[in-house]
Amino acid sequence: MMSKLFFDESVIFLNLEGDTAEKVLRIMSANLVEKGLVKKSFIPAILKREREFATGLPTGSVPVAIPHTDVEHVKQKSISVAVLKNPVDFVVMGEESKTIAVRLVFMLAMDEAHSQLTFLQKLMQIFQEEEILKKIAEAKDKTFIRRLLEEKLNLVAFKGGDK
Amino acid sequence: MAKKIVLVACGAGIATSTVVNSAIEQLARDHNLDVDLIQIKIAEVGVYEDRADLLVTTAMTKKEYPFPVINARSFLTGVGVEETRQRILEELKK
């Protein structure tokens, strides 16, 4: 049975500080562990995965990263979003050592392989719209980001009203 | 023309290959090409090495394969996606 996708302000970070990709990933994944959305093993798994298969994406003026790892570490499907205080270098997906200064991190905790196509397509659609990425990168509050992404990712149906 | 076997791979086989897989499916449909798409983790490519005609991947590959390898990052970023589509089409039509 596919779980619902969890997404609210508690998995959104504004002005996240971290001088390395690893630090950023540690902070974000530890939060998911604390929230009970992923197993403890998610943290080392996502770090290892990023070292082996980097996820930095050159998406115009607002580069992003989409760290993710195998489904077995996930309890409930979710997406965690971080606006980085200062750009942090991530290795570019498909490259050996070329890096890109990432401003937004979308950490994916997926609980089933291959089954979240619509969700992922909508996410990639966002990556192709620089204006939306800019809005997120310049956002002043988490609720704005939540609402924007809920709309763009079509998550509203999963939620029970506003907070 | 024999049906082409196309491997679609990313590191974990969860996120990016799912999107790329669907993009190639669409591409093949638009051009009436019959392809067999196999979505895998990059670590599993070896299993299909004897059978595959093409590897489309978002992951880095240091290894040499007996078939062409096309980087599919553009399907995620939109940058250069038309060029990637053309390269894939060329291989599928061979």
gemmi code that builds the backbone of each chain (N, CA, C; Angstrom):
import gemmi

chains = {
    "A": [
        ("MET", (0.862, -1.197, 0.000), (0.000, 0.000, 0.000), (0.890, 1.236, 0.000)),
        ("MET", (0.622, 2.144, -0.887), (1.434, 3.346, -0.992), (1.037, 4.311, 0.110)),
        ("SER", (2.023, 4.861, 0.807), (1.689, 5.818, 1.858), (1.460, 7.192, 1.250)),
        ("LYS", (0.805, 8.031, 2.027), (0.583, 9.408, 1.572), (1.878, 10.182, 1.640)),
        ("LEU", (1.994, 11.171, 0.811), (3.189, 11.993, 0.833), (3.076, 13.041, 1.933)),
        ("PHE", (4.058, 13.025, 2.836), (4.062, 13.994, 3.923), (4.798, 15.251, 3.489)),
        ("PHE", (4.147, 16.393, 3.678), (4.817, 17.650, 3.361), (4.168, 18.790, 4.138)),
        ("ASP", (4.906, 19.383, 5.036), (4.422, 20.597, 5.691), (5.624, 21.451, 6.098)),
        ("GLU", (5.360, 22.505, 6.875), (6.425, 23.453, 7.226), (7.569, 22.792, 8.001)),
        ("SER", (7.282, 21.702, 8.696), (8.315, 21.078, 9.535), (9.414, 20.385, 8.716)),
        ("VAL", (9.177, 20.205, 7.428), (10.237, 19.624, 6.589), (10.757, 20.663, 5.575)),
        ("ILE", (10.464, 21.933, 5.886), (10.974, 23.030, 5.043), (12.000, 23.818, 5.861)),
        ("PHE", (13.126, 24.111, 5.278), (14.175, 24.898, 5.941), (14.388, 26.214, 5.195)),
        ("LEU", (14.453, 27.287, 5.964), (14.794, 28.591, 5.380), (16.175, 28.976, 5.884)),
        ("ASN", (16.994, 29.558, 5.025), (18.337, 29.996, 5.426), (19.152, 28.883, 6.061)),
        ("LEU", (19.053, 27.699, 5.528), (19.825, 26.588, 6.086), (21.319, 26.850, 5.873)),
        ("GLU", (22.057, 26.730, 6.978), (23.497, 26.966, 6.904), (24.249, 25.647, 6.917)),
        ("GLY", (25.202, 25.533, 6.017), (26.042, 24.345, 5.973), (27.091, 24.638, 4.933)),
        ("ASP", (28.344, 24.416, 5.242), (29.358, 24.802, 4.252), (29.632, 23.685, 3.257)),
        ("THR", (29.147, 22.475, 3.565), (29.351, 21.398, 2.593), (28.019, 20.708, 2.305)),
        ("ALA", (28.000, 20.022, 1.169), (26.796, 19.272, 0.803), (26.484, 18.247, 1.891)),
        ("GLU", (27.539, 17.620, 2.420), (27.311, 16.592, 3.435), (26.617, 17.160, 4.665)),
        ("LYS", (27.042, 18.346, 5.105), (26.411, 18.955, 6.277), (24.941, 19.242, 6.024)),
        ("VAL", (24.666, 19.781, 4.857), (23.277, 20.097, 4.498), (22.429, 18.813, 4.504)),
        ("LEU", (22.979, 17.756, 3.907), (22.230, 16.501, 3.832), (22.032, 15.899, 5.221)),
        ("ARG", (23.043, 16.058, 6.082), (22.919, 15.544, 7.448), (21.782, 16.230, 8.196)),
        ("ILE", (21.747, 17.552, 8.117), (20.721, 18.313, 8.832), (19.320, 17.925, 8.328)),
        ("MET", (19.173, 17.877, 7.008), (17.855, 17.588, 6.436), (17.402, 16.157, 6.736)),
        ("SER", (18.338, 15.200, 6.602), (17.936, 13.809, 6.803), (17.706, 13.508, 8.290)),
        ("ALA", (18.498, 14.164, 9.179), (18.288, 13.961, 10.622), (16.899, 14.456, 11.017)),
        ("ASN", (16.461, 15.524, 10.392), (15.117, 16.037, 10.669), (14.038, 15.027, 10.258)),
        ("LEU", (14.256, 14.360, 9.127), (13.280, 13.352, 8.677), (13.253, 12.154, 9.624)),
        ("VAL", (14.443, 11.833, 10.178), (14.505, 10.744, 11.161), (13.717, 11.143, 12.403)),
        ("GLU", (13.967, 12.365, 12.869), (13.296, 12.876, 14.058), (11.775, 12.895, 13.885)),
        ("LYS", (11.347, 13.195, 12.667), (9.911, 13.236, 12.377), (9.314, 11.839, 12.220)),
        ("GLY", (10.170, 10.813, 12.243), (9.681, 9.447, 12.107), (9.306, 9.074, 10.676)),
        ("LEU", (9.739, 9.870, 9.716), (9.376, 9.611, 8.321), (10.329, 8.627, 7.648)),
        ("VAL", (11.565, 8.579, 8.161), (12.556, 7.648, 7.605), (13.277, 6.928, 8.741)),
        ("LYS", (13.921, 5.828, 8.408), (14.718, 5.099, 9.398), (16.049, 5.809, 9.608)),
        ("LYS", (16.719, 5.480, 10.710), (18.034, 6.074, 10.967), (19.007, 5.784, 9.827)),
        ("SER", (18.845, 4.636, 9.219), (19.752, 4.224, 8.138), (19.651, 5.143, 6.913)),
        ("PHE", (18.603, 5.962, 6.877), (18.421, 6.895, 5.756), (19.598, 7.868, 5.676)),
        ("ILE", (20.108, 8.287, 6.852), (21.183, 9.305, 6.878), (22.465, 8.798, 6.187)),
        ("PRO", (23.056, 7.687, 6.673), (24.250, 7.207, 5.945), (23.953, 6.826, 4.501)),
        ("ALA", (22.744, 6.335, 4.254), (22.407, 5.896, 2.893), (22.373, 7.077, 1.926)),
        ("ILE", (21.822, 8.193, 2.385), (21.698, 9.328, 1.473), (23.072, 9.980, 1.249)),
        ("LEU", (23.931, 9.943, 2.287), (25.288, 10.492, 2.144), (26.093, 9.651, 1.158)),
        ("LYS", (25.978, 8.334, 1.306), (26.718, 7.421, 0.443), (26.246, 7.570, -1.005)),
        ("ARG", (24.942, 7.614, -1.146), (24.346, 7.742, -2.474), (24.808, 9.026, -3.183)),
        ("GLU", (24.875, 10.110, -2.405), (25.284, 11.388, -2.998), (26.759, 11.345, -3.429)),
        ("ARG", (27.579, 10.627, -2.640), (28.996, 10.500, -3.001), (29.150, 9.674, -4.281)),
        ("GLU", (28.335, 8.629, -4.396), (28.462, 7.742, -5.552), (27.756, 8.277, -6.792)),
        ("PHE", (26.557, 8.807, -6.559), (25.754, 9.326, -7.671), (25.233, 10.698, -7.285)),
        ("ALA", (25.990, 11.714, -7.659), (25.663, 13.076, -7.244), (24.347, 13.535, -7.858)),
        ("THR", (23.714, 14.524, -7.203), (22.389, 14.944, -7.669), (22.267, 16.446, -7.928)),
        ("GLY", (23.391, 17.151, -8.046), (23.312, 18.572, -8.371), (22.811, 18.752, -9.802)),
        ("LEU", (21.927, 19.722, -9.995), (21.378, 19.950, -11.333), (21.555, 21.407, -11.746)),
        ("PRO", (22.135, 21.632, -12.929), (22.320, 23.008, -13.407), (21.021, 23.573, -13.973)),
        ("THR", (20.151, 24.025, -13.074), (18.833, 24.527, -13.478), (18.854, 26.054, -13.571)),
        ("GLY", (19.612, 26.573, -14.496), (19.653, 28.015, -14.713), (20.259, 28.786, -13.553)),
        ("SER", (19.629, 29.916, -13.202), (20.228, 30.791, -12.185), (19.997, 30.274, -10.763)),
        ("VAL", (19.129, 29.282, -10.599), (18.894, 28.704, -9.268), (19.169, 27.197, -9.302)),
        ("PRO", (20.446, 26.831, -9.212), (20.767, 25.395, -9.248), (20.151, 24.648, -8.059)),
        ("VAL", (19.746, 23.407, -8.310), (19.119, 22.604, -7.260), (19.853, 21.270, -7.107)),
        ("ALA", (19.541, 20.582, -6.017), (20.019, 19.215, -5.846), (18.822, 18.372, -5.417)),
        ("ILE", (18.797, 17.119, -5.868), (17.684, 16.234, -5.487), (18.202, 14.946, -4.831)),
        ("PRO", (18.812, 15.067, -3.654), (19.315, 13.866, -2.981), (18.185, 12.868, -2.704)),
        ("HIS", (18.467, 11.599, -2.925), (17.495, 10.549, -2.622), (18.242, 9.236, -2.489)),
        ("THR", (17.584, 8.227, -1.970), (18.245, 6.936, -1.827), (17.210, 5.816, -1.915)),
        ("ASP", (17.637, 4.598, -1.608), (16.758, 3.454, -1.806), (15.536, 3.464, -0.892)),
        ("VAL", (14.483, 2.819, -1.376), (13.183, 2.857, -0.695), (13.182, 2.191, 0.685)),
        ("GLU", (14.104, 1.259, 0.895), (14.053, 0.490, 2.142), (14.308, 1.333, 3.402)),
        ("HIS", (14.847, 2.543, 3.224), (15.138, 3.408, 4.373), (13.979, 4.335, 4.722)),
        ("VAL", (12.923, 4.244, 3.946), (11.822, 5.204, 4.094), (10.613, 4.557, 4.766)),
        ("LYS", (10.040, 5.289, 5.747), (8.818, 4.794, 6.393), (7.591, 5.425, 5.747)),
        ("GLN", (7.636, 6.736, 5.642), (6.537, 7.422, 4.946), (7.122, 8.360, 3.908)),
        ("LYS", (6.553, 8.285, 2.743), (7.006, 9.103, 1.626), (6.928, 10.588, 1.977)),
        ("SER", (7.992, 11.331, 1.680), (7.935, 12.773, 1.922), (8.954, 13.494, 1.051)),
        ("ILE", (8.828, 14.808, 1.054), (9.820, 15.633, 0.376), (10.195, 16.752, 1.324)),
        ("SER", (11.505, 16.950, 1.507), (11.991, 18.007, 2.381), (12.703, 19.046, 1.508)),
        ("VAL", (12.421, 20.312, 1.796), (12.946, 21.377, 0.947), (13.804, 22.329, 1.776)),
        ("ALA", (14.977, 22.684, 1.276), (15.816, 23.643, 1.988), (16.251, 24.766, 1.061)),
        ("VAL", (16.075, 25.994, 1.574), (16.649, 27.159, 0.918), (17.963, 27.414, 1.643)),
        ("LEU", (19.071, 27.330, 0.922), (20.370, 27.464, 1.563), (20.723, 28.937, 1.764)),
        ("LYS", (21.269, 29.227, 2.942), (21.641, 30.609, 3.236), (22.708, 31.081, 2.249)),
        ("ASN", (23.732, 30.251, 2.088), (24.756, 30.514, 1.077), (24.810, 29.312, 0.135)),
        ("PRO", (25.048, 29.562, -1.144), (25.131, 28.432, -2.080), (26.185, 27.414, -1.630)),
        ("VAL", (25.872, 26.141, -1.800), (26.769, 25.061, -1.385), (27.089, 24.198, -2.610)),
        ("ASP", (28.346, 23.860, -2.763), (28.767, 23.059, -3.911), (28.294, 21.613, -3.821)),
        ("PHE", (27.600, 21.184, -4.842), (27.235, 19.779, -5.006), (27.862, 19.329, -6.327)),
        ("VAL", (28.232, 18.071, -6.394), (28.705, 17.542, -7.668), (27.497, 17.427, -8.606)),
        ("VAL", (27.720, 17.724, -9.877), (26.643, 17.678, -10.867), (26.316, 16.224, -11.216)),
        ("MET", (25.038, 15.949, -11.322), (24.579, 14.610, -11.669), (25.234, 14.130, -12.972)),
        ("GLY", (25.785, 12.939, -12.930), (26.396, 12.376, -14.132), (27.826, 12.823, -14.377)),
        ("GLU", (28.364, 13.652, -13.455), (29.744, 14.119, -13.623), (30.604, 13.529, -12.513)),
        ("GLU", (31.890, 13.477, -12.785), (32.787, 12.887, -11.798), (33.134, 13.874, -10.696)),
        ("SER", (33.520, 15.096, -11.074), (33.955, 16.026, -10.046), (33.482, 17.461, -10.268)),
        ("LYS", (32.845, 17.709, -11.388), (32.344, 19.054, -11.671), (31.244, 19.418, -10.666)),
        ("THR", (31.384, 20.604, -10.051), (30.391, 20.976, -9.045), (29.556, 22.165, -9.502)),
        ("ILE", (28.460, 22.374, -8.784), (27.602, 23.515, -9.045), (27.146, 24.081, -7.707)),
        ("ALA", (27.051, 25.419, -7.640), (26.677, 26.087, -6.385), (25.159, 26.042, -6.214)),
        ("VAL", (24.714, 25.093, -5.405), (23.281, 24.815, -5.249), (22.622, 25.783, -4.276)),
        ("ARG", (21.436, 26.244, -4.630), (20.690, 27.148, -3.738), (19.472, 26.491, -3.103)),
        ("LEU", (18.912, 25.506, -3.787), (17.733, 24.819, -3.247), (17.978, 23.315, -3.221)),
        ("VAL", (17.599, 22.686, -2.098), (17.732, 21.236, -2.018), (16.343, 20.609, -1.841)),
        ("PHE", (16.024, 19.671, -2.714), (14.772, 18.920, -2.613), (15.145, 17.489, -2.251)),
        ("MET", (15.021, 17.159, -0.963), (15.380, 15.803, -0.539), (14.158, 14.900, -0.690)),
        ("LEU", (14.320, 13.850, -1.495), (13.191, 12.959, -1.766), (13.295, 11.715, -0.906)),
        ("ALA", (12.234, 11.437, -0.163), (12.159, 10.174, 0.578), (11.034, 9.381, -0.059)),
        ("MET", (11.390, 8.494, -0.983), (10.388, 7.753, -1.745), (10.279, 6.334, -1.224)),
        ("ASP", (9.059, 5.832, -1.132), (8.872, 4.516, -0.524), (8.567, 3.413, -1.532)),
        ("GLU", (8.483, 3.781, -2.802), (8.270, 2.755, -3.822), (9.016, 3.155, -5.079)),
        ("ALA", (9.754, 2.238, -5.634), (10.455, 2.546, -6.872), (9.458, 2.633, -8.010)),
        ("HIS", (9.717, 3.515, -8.930), (8.993, 3.620, -10.213), (7.548, 4.095, -10.132)),
        ("SER", (7.000, 4.280, -8.955), (5.547, 4.496, -8.918), (5.132, 5.952, -8.763)),
        ("GLN", (6.104, 6.848, -8.612), (5.703, 8.231, -8.355), (5.975, 9.129, -9.560)),
        ("LEU", (5.658, 8.600, -10.719), (6.001, 9.303, -11.944), (5.384, 10.701, -12.025)),
        ("THR", (4.091, 10.807, -11.778), (3.429, 12.105, -11.924), (4.054, 13.129, -10.992)),
        ("PHE", (4.275, 12.710, -9.755), (4.891, 13.600, -8.775), (6.273, 14.062, -9.243)),
        ("LEU", (7.077, 13.121, -9.702), (8.437, 13.456, -10.143), (8.420, 14.326, -11.391)),
        ("GLN", (7.502, 14.036, -12.286), (7.408, 14.860, -13.503), (7.047, 16.293, -13.155)),
        ("LYS", (6.146, 16.447, -12.189), (5.762, 17.799, -11.770), (6.940, 18.510, -11.119)),
        ("LEU", (7.717, 17.761, -10.354), (8.897, 18.348, -9.715), (9.904, 18.808, -10.773)),
        ("MET", (10.141, 17.959, -11.761), (11.085, 18.318, -12.817), (10.550, 19.505, -13.634)),
        ("GLN", (9.236, 19.577, -13.725), (8.612, 20.713, -14.415), (8.979, 22.021, -13.698)),
        ("ILE", (8.955, 21.966, -12.378), (9.336, 23.144, -11.576), (10.784, 23.533, -11.886)),
        ("PHE", (11.641, 22.516, -12.019), (13.065, 22.790, -12.282), (13.252, 23.513, -13.609)),
        ("GLN", (12.271, 23.376, -14.484), (12.392, 24.012, -15.796), (11.742, 25.384, -15.831)),
        ("GLU", (11.190, 25.785, -14.682), (10.589, 27.120, -14.598), (11.384, 27.955, -13.603)),
        ("GLU", (12.298, 28.714, -14.157), (13.220, 29.481, -13.334), (12.501, 30.428, -12.374)),
        ("GLU", (11.370, 30.996, -12.827), (10.654, 31.957, -11.989), (10.179, 31.327, -10.684)),
        ("ILE", (9.736, 30.091, -10.759), (9.260, 29.409, -9.548), (10.430, 29.127, -8.613)),
        ("LEU", (11.535, 28.676, -9.194), (12.719, 28.409, -8.370), (13.176, 29.691, -7.671)),
        ("LYS", (13.118, 30.794, -8.413), (13.505, 32.085, -7.823), (12.587, 32.453, -6.669)),
        ("LYS", (11.294, 32.250, -6.871), (10.322, 32.561, -5.818), (10.622, 31.768, -4.549)),
        ("ILE", (10.961, 30.495, -4.734), (11.255, 29.655, -3.568), (12.550, 30.134, -2.901)),
        ("ALA", (13.562, 30.404, -3.731), (14.862, 30.812, -3.193), (14.768, 32.134, -2.436)),
        ("GLU", (13.824, 32.980, -2.830), (13.710, 34.294, -2.188), (12.593, 34.347, -1.159)),
        ("ALA", (11.968, 33.237, -0.895), (10.819, 33.221, 0.023), (11.219, 33.631, 1.432)),
        ("LYS", (10.296, 34.331, 2.095), (10.567, 34.799, 3.457), (9.892, 33.918, 4.504)),
        ("ASP", (8.906, 33.149, 4.089), (8.308, 32.255, 5.092), (7.969, 30.885, 4.507)),
        ("LYS", (7.955, 29.916, 5.416), (7.800, 28.518, 5.016), (6.424, 28.230, 4.432)),
        ("THR", (5.431, 28.915, 4.964), (4.075, 28.658, 4.498), (3.923, 29.025, 3.026)),
        ("PHE", (4.605, 30.099, 2.635), (4.579, 30.488, 1.219), (5.134, 29.355, 0.354)),
        ("ILE", (6.248, 28.778, 0.791), (6.866, 27.680, 0.037), (5.952, 26.459, 0.019)),
        ("ARG", (5.364, 26.166, 1.191), (4.465, 25.001, 1.261), (3.315, 25.148, 0.262)),
        ("ARG", (2.674, 26.325, 0.305), (1.510, 26.534, -0.574), (1.896, 26.468, -2.046)),
        ("LEU", (3.020, 27.093, -2.371), (3.467, 27.120, -3.763), (3.733, 25.698, -4.271)),
        ("LEU", (4.450, 24.926, -3.449), (4.794, 23.565, -3.883), (3.579, 22.648, -3.877)),
        ("GLU", (2.704, 22.840, -2.903), (1.474, 22.034, -2.881), (0.699, 22.230, -4.173)),
        ("GLU", (0.667, 23.472, -4.607), (-0.066, 23.775, -5.833), (0.665, 23.183, -7.046)),
        ("LYS", (1.965, 23.434, -7.119), (2.726, 22.998, -8.290), (2.872, 21.484, -8.367)),
        ("LEU", (2.943, 20.843, -7.208), (3.124, 19.389, -7.186), (1.790, 18.665, -7.048)),
        ("ASN", (0.738, 19.460, -7.012), (-0.605, 18.896, -6.905), (-0.774, 18.030, -5.653)),
        ("LEU", (-0.322, 18.567, -4.524), (-0.363, 17.801, -3.283), (-1.605, 18.119, -2.461)),
        ("VAL", (-2.329, 19.134, -2.860), (-3.418, 19.643, -2.024), (-4.414, 18.555, -1.653)),
        ("ALA", (-4.647, 17.646, -2.583), (-5.620, 16.590, -2.336), (-5.248, 15.711, -1.143)),
        ("PHE", (-3.946, 15.674, -0.848), (-3.487, 14.834, 0.250), (-3.709, 15.455, 1.619)),
        ("LYS", (-3.974, 16.766, 1.632), (-3.952, 17.477, 2.908), (-5.344, 17.771, 3.435)),
        ("GLY", (-5.432, 17.909, 4.735), (-6.709, 18.267, 5.346), (-6.711, 19.712, 5.747)),
        ("GLY", (-6.979, 20.607, 4.839), (-7.154, 22.023, 5.152), (-5.908, 22.748, 5.587)),
        ("ASP", (-6.071, 24.003, 5.875), (-4.948, 24.869, 6.237), (-4.626, 24.775, 7.721)),
        ("LYS", (-3.416, 25.230, 8.052), (-3.047, 25.256, 9.474), (-3.287, 26.634, 10.028)),
    ],
    "B": [
        ("MET", (13.191, -4.036, -38.830), (14.095, -3.529, -37.796), (13.796, -4.236, -36.475)),
        ("ALA", (14.823, -4.773, -35.876), (14.618, -5.475, -34.607), (14.262, -4.490, -33.500)),
        ("LYS", (13.489, -4.967, -32.577), (13.097, -4.137, -31.438), (14.318, -3.801, -30.593)),
        ("LYS", (14.491, -2.519, -30.335), (15.669, -2.105, -29.570), (15.439, -2.275, -28.069)),
        ("ILE", (16.479, -2.701, -27.409), (16.417, -2.788, -25.952), (17.185, -1.604, -25.371)),
        ("VAL", (16.461, -0.758, -24.661), (17.060, 0.449, -24.093), (17.069, 0.362, -22.579)),
        ("LEU", (18.246, 0.509, -21.998), (18.351, 0.528, -20.540), (18.241, 1.974, -20.067)),
        ("VAL", (17.434, 2.187, -19.047), (17.306, 3.513, -18.459), (17.738, 3.393, -17.005)),
        ("ALA", (18.824, 4.100, -16.669), (19.393, 3.868, -15.348), (19.718, 5.149, -14.603)),
        ("CYS", (19.485, 5.106, -13.284), (20.037, 6.138, -12.404), (20.645, 5.412, -11.213)),
        ("GLY", (21.174, 6.159, -10.288), (21.886, 5.546, -9.171), (21.015, 4.638, -8.325)),
        ("ALA", (19.845, 5.117, -7.957), (18.995, 4.336, -7.076), (17.813, 3.702, -7.802)),
        ("GLY", (17.630, 4.051, -9.066), (16.507, 3.486, -9.801), (15.144, 3.958, -9.305)),
        ("ILE", (15.122, 5.105, -8.658), (13.865, 5.577, -8.090), (13.383, 6.840, -8.775)),
        ("ALA", (14.208, 7.852, -8.720), (13.711, 9.169, -9.095), (13.945, 9.497, -10.554)),
        ("THR", (15.197, 9.655, -10.924), (15.449, 10.225, -12.241), (15.143, 9.254, -13.375)),
        ("SER", (15.415, 7.969, -13.161), (15.181, 7.030, -14.254), (13.688, 6.900, -14.546)),
        ("THR", (12.861, 7.117, -13.533), (11.411, 7.052, -13.730), (10.956, 8.122, -14.707)),
        ("VAL", (11.507, 9.315, -14.525), (11.150, 10.434, -15.386), (11.709, 10.236, -16.797)),
        ("VAL", (12.956, 9.788, -16.859), (13.607, 9.579, -18.153), (12.914, 8.459, -18.934)),
        ("ASN", (12.566, 7.407, -18.220), (11.862, 6.275, -18.815), (10.593, 6.744, -19.535)),
        ("SER", (9.830, 7.550, -18.838), (8.579, 8.039, -19.397), (8.819, 8.945, -20.598)),
        ("ALA", (9.875, 9.744, -20.532), (10.195, 10.648, -21.639), (10.563, 9.852, -22.898)),
        ("ILE", (11.295, 8.770, -22.718), (11.692, 7.954, -23.881), (10.493, 7.184, -24.435)),
        ("GLU", (9.640, 6.722, -23.539), (8.413, 6.052, -23.955), (7.631, 6.963, -24.893)),
        ("GLN", (7.489, 8.207, -24.462), (6.754, 9.202, -25.242), (7.426, 9.430, -26.595)),
        ("LEU", (8.743, 9.554, -26.540), (9.527, 9.793, -27.743), (9.324, 8.660, -28.755)),
        ("ALA", (9.386, 7.435, -28.260), (9.230, 6.270, -29.129), (7.822, 6.231, -29.723)),
        ("ARG", (6.839, 6.541, -28.884), (5.444, 6.532, -29.338), (5.248, 7.583, -30.440)),
        ("ASP", (5.801, 8.771, -30.206), (5.653, 9.857, -31.179), (6.232, 9.490, -32.539)),
        ("HIS", (7.218, 8.622, -32.543), (7.874, 8.264, -33.796), (7.571, 6.832, -34.235)),
        ("ASN", (6.552, 6.255, -33.628), (6.144, 4.893, -33.966), (7.290, 3.896, -33.916)),
        ("LEU", (8.092, 4.009, -32.899), (9.213, 3.086, -32.748), (8.889, 2.101, -31.628)),
        ("ASP", (9.168, 0.846, -31.912), (8.889, -0.185, -30.932), (10.157, -0.437, -30.112)),
        ("VAL", (10.140, -0.032, -28.851), (11.329, -0.252, -28.025), (10.977, -0.985, -26.744)),
        ("ASP", (11.964, -1.672, -26.239), (11.818, -2.372, -24.978), (12.624, -1.588, -23.944)),
        ("LEU", (11.930, -0.888, -23.048), (12.615, -0.075, -22.045), (12.778, -0.861, -20.764)),
        ("ILE", (13.989, -0.880, -20.246), (14.226, -1.576, -18.981), (14.801, -0.577, -17.984)),
        ("GLN", (14.031, -0.312, -16.928), (14.452, 0.673, -15.928), (15.222, -0.024, -14.802)),
        ("ILE", (16.475, 0.380, -14.628), (17.327, -0.316, -13.666), (18.202, 0.667, -12.884)),
        ("LYS", (18.908, 0.122, -11.903), (19.958, 0.899, -11.249), (21.213, 0.770, -12.097)),
        ("ILE", (22.047, 1.776, -12.059), (23.243, 1.759, -12.895), (24.130, 0.541, -12.561)),
        ("ALA", (24.093, 0.105, -11.326), (24.907, -1.042, -10.915), (24.461, -2.339, -11.583)),
        ("GLU", (23.230, -2.331, -12.119), (22.685, -3.550, -12.716), (22.922, -3.653, -14.227)),
        ("VAL", (23.553, -2.647, -14.791), (23.729, -2.614, -16.248), (24.414, -3.881, -16.771)),
        ("GLY", (25.401, -4.358, -16.016), (26.175, -5.534, -16.422), (25.319, -6.730, -16.792)),
        ("VAL", (24.212, -6.887, -16.080), (23.313, -8.023, -16.301), (22.764, -8.028, -17.728)),
        ("TYR", (22.577, -6.811, -18.270), (21.948, -6.693, -19.593), (22.955, -6.416, -20.711)),
        ("GLU", (24.233, -6.472, -20.348), (25.265, -6.031, -21.270), (25.217, -6.727, -22.630)),
        ("ASP", (24.856, -7.988, -22.629), (24.848, -8.745, -23.887), (23.631, -8.444, -24.757)),
        ("ARG", (22.581, -7.935, -24.132), (21.310, -7.802, -24.849), (20.972, -6.374, -25.277)),
        ("ALA", (21.480, -5.395, -24.513), (21.004, -4.024, -24.711), (21.590, -3.366, -25.951)),
        ("ASP", (20.822, -2.391, -26.494), (21.280, -1.623, -27.655), (21.740, -0.230, -27.266)),
        ("LEU", (21.256, 0.238, -26.112), (21.516, 1.626, -25.736), (21.331, 1.789, -24.229)),
        ("LEU", (22.180, 2.651, -23.643), (22.003, 2.992, -22.225), (21.761, 4.488, -22.125)),
        ("VAL", (20.649, 4.847, -21.497), (20.359, 6.251, -21.246), (20.380, 6.435, -19.742)),
        ("THR", (21.242, 7.321, -19.275), (21.413, 7.384, -17.823), (21.682, 8.792, -17.314)),
        ("THR", (21.299, 9.024, -16.069), (21.613, 10.279, -15.393), (22.839, 10.102, -14.507)),
        ("ALA", (23.292, 8.874, -14.365), (24.437, 8.605, -13.490), (25.734, 8.612, -14.302)),
        ("MET", (26.822, 8.784, -13.594), (28.109, 8.774, -14.262), (28.513, 7.342, -14.559)),
        ("THR", (29.073, 7.112, -15.731), (29.567, 5.766, -16.024), (31.031, 5.835, -16.422)),
        ("LYS", (31.840, 5.172, -15.642), (33.273, 5.132, -15.974), (33.531, 3.966, -16.894)),
        ("LYS", (32.663, 2.964, -16.759), (32.855, 1.731, -17.513), (32.593, 1.908, -19.001)),
        ("GLU", (33.243, 1.104, -19.777), (32.976, 1.060, -21.209), (31.949, -0.032, -21.448)),
        ("TYR", (30.963, 0.272, -22.273), (29.952, -0.723, -22.595), (29.975, -1.001, -24.092)),
        ("PRO", (29.446, -2.169, -24.476), (29.437, -2.503, -25.906), (28.321, -1.780, -26.671)),
        ("PHE", (27.643, -0.826, -26.018), (26.576, -0.071, -26.691), (26.750, 1.406, -26.340)),
        ("PRO", (26.135, 2.308, -27.100), (26.285, 3.730, -26.800), (25.627, 4.125, -25.470)),
        ("VAL", (26.185, 5.157, -24.872), (25.646, 5.683, -23.612), (25.268, 7.147, -23.824)),
        ("ILE", (24.046, 7.489, -23.481), (23.594, 8.870, -23.631), (23.230, 9.435, -22.265)),
        ("ASN", (23.772, 10.624, -21.960), (23.457, 11.282, -20.693), (22.073, 11.922, -20.781)),
        ("ALA", (21.267, 11.674, -19.765), (19.865, 12.096, -19.817), (19.520, 13.219, -18.841)),
        ("ARG", (20.536, 13.890, -18.356), (20.282, 14.942, -17.364), (19.337, 16.020, -17.912)),
        ("SER", (19.401, 16.230, -19.216), (18.587, 17.307, -19.793), (17.089, 17.060, -19.618)),
        ("PHE", (16.680, 15.816, -19.476), (15.258, 15.536, -19.251), (14.804, 16.089, -17.900)),
        ("LEU", (15.746, 16.312, -17.003), (15.405, 16.830, -15.674), (15.488, 18.340, -15.620)),
        ("THR", (16.444, 18.907, -16.358), (16.653, 20.347, -16.269), (16.023, 21.102, -17.442)),
        ("GLY", (15.706, 20.385, -18.503), (15.140, 21.037, -19.679), (16.202, 21.658, -20.569)),
        ("VAL", (17.419, 21.780, -20.068), (18.495, 22.412, -20.839), (19.075, 21.392, -21.827)),
        ("GLY", (18.915, 21.670, -23.104), (19.471, 20.777, -24.129), (18.657, 19.528, -24.376)),
        ("VAL", (17.391, 19.555, -23.977), (16.579, 18.336, -24.048), (16.312, 17.916, -25.504)),
        ("GLU", (16.177, 18.882, -26.408), (15.893, 18.537, -27.801), (17.068, 17.770, -28.419)),
        ("GLU", (18.266, 18.212, -28.087), (19.464, 17.557, -28.590), (19.542, 16.106, -28.079)),
        ("THR", (19.240, 15.931, -26.799), (19.244, 14.586, -26.227), (18.214, 13.701, -26.929)),
        ("ARG", (17.022, 14.252, -27.162), (15.972, 13.498, -27.858), (16.464, 13.040, -29.232)),
        ("GLN", (17.116, 13.962, -29.956), (17.594, 13.626, -31.298), (18.633, 12.515, -31.258)),
        ("ARG", (19.518, 12.604, -30.276), (20.566, 11.574, -30.168), (19.954, 10.199, -29.897)),
        ("ILE", (18.947, 10.189, -29.022), (18.281, 8.918, -28.706), (17.561, 8.383, -29.946)),
        ("LEU", (16.867, 9.278, -30.628), (16.142, 8.871, -31.844), (17.072, 8.251, -32.868)),
        ("GLU", (18.224, 8.908, -33.046), (19.213, 8.399, -33.994), (19.580, 6.957, -33.680)),
        ("GLU", (19.803, 6.692, -32.401), (20.179, 5.339, -31.989), (19.031, 4.365, -32.196)),
        ("LEU", (17.822, 4.813, -31.891), (16.666, 3.926, -32.011), (16.375, 3.577, -33.460)),
        ("LYS", (16.725, 4.473, -34.360), (16.428, 4.250, -35.779), (17.509, 3.469, -36.494)),
        ("LYS", (18.597, 3.216, -35.818), (19.718, 2.517, -36.452), (19.349, 1.104, -36.834)),
    ],
}
model = gemmi.Model(1)
for chain_id, residues in chains.items():
    chain = gemmi.Chain(chain_id)
    for i, (resn, *xyz) in enumerate(residues, 1):
        res = gemmi.Residue()
        res.name, res.seqid = resn, gemmi.SeqId(i, " ")
        for name, pos in zip(("N", "CA", "C"), xyz):
            atom = gemmi.Atom()
            atom.name, atom.element = name, gemmi.Element(name[0])
            atom.pos, atom.b_iso = gemmi.Position(*pos), 0.0
            res.add_atom(atom)
        chain.add_residue(res)
    model.add_chain(chain)
structure = gemmi.Structure()
structure.add_model(model)
structure.setup_entities()
